[in-house]
Amino acid sequence: MTTLDIDPTWCVGTKAHGGYLLSSIVGPALDEAHPHPMAVSAHYLSSPDAGSAELEIERVRTGRRVASSRLRLAQNGKPCVEVLLTAGKYDADAEPYWTTGEAPVLPPVEDCLRAEARRRDGVTVGFLNHVDMRMDPETVGYATGSPHGKAMNQAWLRRDDGGDPTLLDLLIFADSLPPVTFDLGLIGWVPTVELTVLVRGLPAPGWCRAVQRARLLQDGWLDEECEVWDSAGRLVVQARQLAGYRLD
Amino acid sequence: MEITRTDVKLEDTWAYGAGILHGGWLLEQLAGAALERTAQPHPLVVSAHYLAVPRIGVATLVVEPLREGRSVSSLRARFEQEGKPKVEAIVSTGTLPPGGAPALVRDAAPPVLPPVEECLENQGMPGFRNGITEQLEVRLDPATAGFLSGTPTGSAEVRGYIRSRDGREPDPLLLLTIADALPPVTFEMGVEGWAPTIELTVMLRALPAPGWLRCVQRARLVQGGWLDEECEIWDSAGHLVAQARQLAAYKVPA
């Protein structure tokens, strides 16, 4: 058991950001032979506060190509995030054998709107101090009361320090776009029940592009699919979550 | 909360070839065992990592309840043999709505398939036992089933109808088995060999109606020995009832 100190500067209000938690949980479970997270499945049971939390890492299998671990974050003995991780080593030179789809088309970075950490309702979205996220203006109509209503949004993403993206940054980016429910004019909290991130390759330096969509919002549950593409136009993350929403 | 350990016999009913148990069926067993330890009636979302293929024979089914909530309860479940974990899952459970429940967004349509009788039955390869197609009737759209006659179309999509041969109507647990029951898209791409699942997550979205299920499976990126396969399951009433995605391995063609 190790201690994870949840950094308050990453919190949304008083609660830790889900992507930041995932990245913090997965990082210590990687090793030299299996440095790259490939598939990360997380179920969010309760939301920890900033401060000390208990991280349990149990390697359950070490194979030739991949290693799998069972990870658990708890706070004051209460389970918060339960994770399964399979990690391995990606070949930096791997070329797509077959691919469909293309990187999202966005206006130039300078024409996009930086998501501010200080929200108008006074809540601090702390992770936006660490992640420089430039939203496609067309998909942020909700901020001015005219959501575009397509249950999608897209943005440019990079580290706020300007550094090149790491694989652990990709886990953060995978959960960085605002909920697609905002795009429908629903501004309430959208708690993640489960988030699976497939990291598909090593990201090229520079800005990433992310696009998020939902297929079905029904009976209080929605799926959110987030794809992250690197500056070279390669798909580097496929993430999907099941989350809850409320109409009021 | 108390961890339970139960010995179960894994029969070869759902095995391929020389005893390779089907990943979807294993997931159904884990989720079914988890459901017995919670007051929630249905699986909502199930994530599994496949570490090693369990042998036919006795395995220990381990279930650990994590949190019992009002709308969602979560548990861990796994199969162990000789003290080693083989398949690890996290199961979040709750109550599924009926198909066609009020929706804010439905940005999807069921796959368009020829009538069932014009679809081709996946009977597996000669000389190679396939427990899946013995238990499930899998009828593939001829447009995506070229591999059955040795002429794969090169498409990264496979679609078809599926139902249980024993008359069992679809239920949320059966959907977990079916989420991994179409042949790998690599067959239709002309990539030879098995495509073992590394990770599989299934989100259940509604209670399925009786009758044939329509399933479509697609890959988005096949690269460096790894591919994603997305499987959507639609019920006979035309409602999306499950969304699954897996990361699988394949052998890079020389």
HADDOCK unambig.tbl for C-alpha pairs under 7 A between the chains (distance, minus, plus):
assign (segid A and resid 39 and name CA) (segid B and resid 199 and name CA) 6.59 0.50 0.50
assign (segid A and resid 41 and name CA) (segid B and resid 47 and name CA) 6.37 0.50 0.50
assign (segid A and resid 60 and name CA) (segid B and resid 85 and name CA) 6.57 0.50 0.50
assign (segid A and resid 61 and name CA) (segid B and resid 51 and name CA) 6.58 0.50 0.50
assign (segid A and resid 79 and name CA) (segid B and resid 66 and name CA) 6.90 0.50 0.50
assign (segid A and resid 84 and name CA) (segid B and resid 49 and name CA) 6.98 0.50 0.50
assign (segid A and resid 94 and name CA) (segid B and resid 223 and name CA) 6.45 0.50 0.50
assign (segid A and resid 94 and name CA) (segid B and resid 224 and name CA) 5.08 0.50 0.50
assign (segid A and resid 95 and name CA) (segid B and resid 223 and name CA) 6.09 0.50 0.50
assign (segid A and resid 95 and name CA) (segid B and resid 224 and name CA) 6.69 0.50 0.50
assign (segid A and resid 96 and name CA) (segid B and resid 221 and name CA) 6.74 0.50 0.50
assign (segid A and resid 96 and name CA) (segid B and resid 222 and name CA) 5.92 0.50 0.50
assign (segid A and resid 96 and name CA) (segid B and resid 223 and name CA) 4.42 0.50 0.50
assign (segid A and resid 97 and name CA) (segid B and resid 222 and name CA) 5.43 0.50 0.50
assign (segid A and resid 97 and name CA) (segid B and resid 223 and name CA) 5.25 0.50 0.50
assign (segid A and resid 98 and name CA) (segid B and resid 221 and name CA) 5.89 0.50 0.50
assign (segid A and resid 98 and name CA) (segid B and resid 222 and name CA) 5.02 0.50 0.50
assign (segid A and resid 98 and name CA) (segid B and resid 223 and name CA) 6.95 0.50 0.50
assign (segid A and resid 99 and name CA) (segid B and resid 220 and name CA) 5.32 0.50 0.50
assign (segid A and resid 99 and name CA) (segid B and resid 221 and name CA) 4.45 0.50 0.50
assign (segid A and resid 99 and name CA) (segid B and resid 222 and name CA) 6.20 0.50 0.50
assign (segid A and resid 100 and name CA) (segid B and resid 220 and name CA) 5.11 0.50 0.50
assign (segid A and resid 100 and name CA) (segid B and resid 221 and name CA) 6.65 0.50 0.50
assign (segid A and resid 215 and name CA) (segid B and resid 105 and name CA) 6.87 0.50 0.50
assign (segid A and resid 215 and name CA) (segid B and resid 106 and name CA) 5.82 0.50 0.50
assign (segid A and resid 215 and name CA) (segid B and resid 107 and name CA) 4.65 0.50 0.50
assign (segid A and resid 215 and name CA) (segid B and resid 108 and name CA) 6.07 0.50 0.50
assign (segid A and resid 216 and name CA) (segid B and resid 105 and name CA) 5.33 0.50 0.50
assign (segid A and resid 216 and name CA) (segid B and resid 106 and name CA) 4.75 0.50 0.50
assign (segid A and resid 216 and name CA) (segid B and resid 107 and name CA) 6.22 0.50 0.50
assign (segid A and resid 217 and name CA) (segid B and resid 103 and name CA) 5.51 0.50 0.50
assign (segid A and resid 217 and name CA) (segid B and resid 104 and name CA) 5.28 0.50 0.50
assign (segid A and resid 217 and name CA) (segid B and resid 105 and name CA) 5.05 0.50 0.50
assign (segid A and resid 217 and name CA) (segid B and resid 106 and name CA) 6.74 0.50 0.50
assign (segid A and resid 218 and name CA) (segid B and resid 101 and name CA) 6.67 0.50 0.50
assign (segid A and resid 218 and name CA) (segid B and resid 102 and name CA) 6.06 0.50 0.50
assign (segid A and resid 218 and name CA) (segid B and resid 103 and name CA) 4.12 0.50 0.50
assign (segid A and resid 218 and name CA) (segid B and resid 104 and name CA) 6.18 0.50 0.50
assign (segid A and resid 219 and name CA) (segid B and resid 97 and name CA) 6.53 0.50 0.50
assign (segid A and resid 219 and name CA) (segid B and resid 101 and name CA) 6.53 0.50 0.50
assign (segid A and resid 219 and name CA) (segid B and resid 102 and name CA) 6.30 0.50 0.50
assign (segid A and resid 219 and name CA) (segid B and resid 103 and name CA) 6.42 0.50 0.50
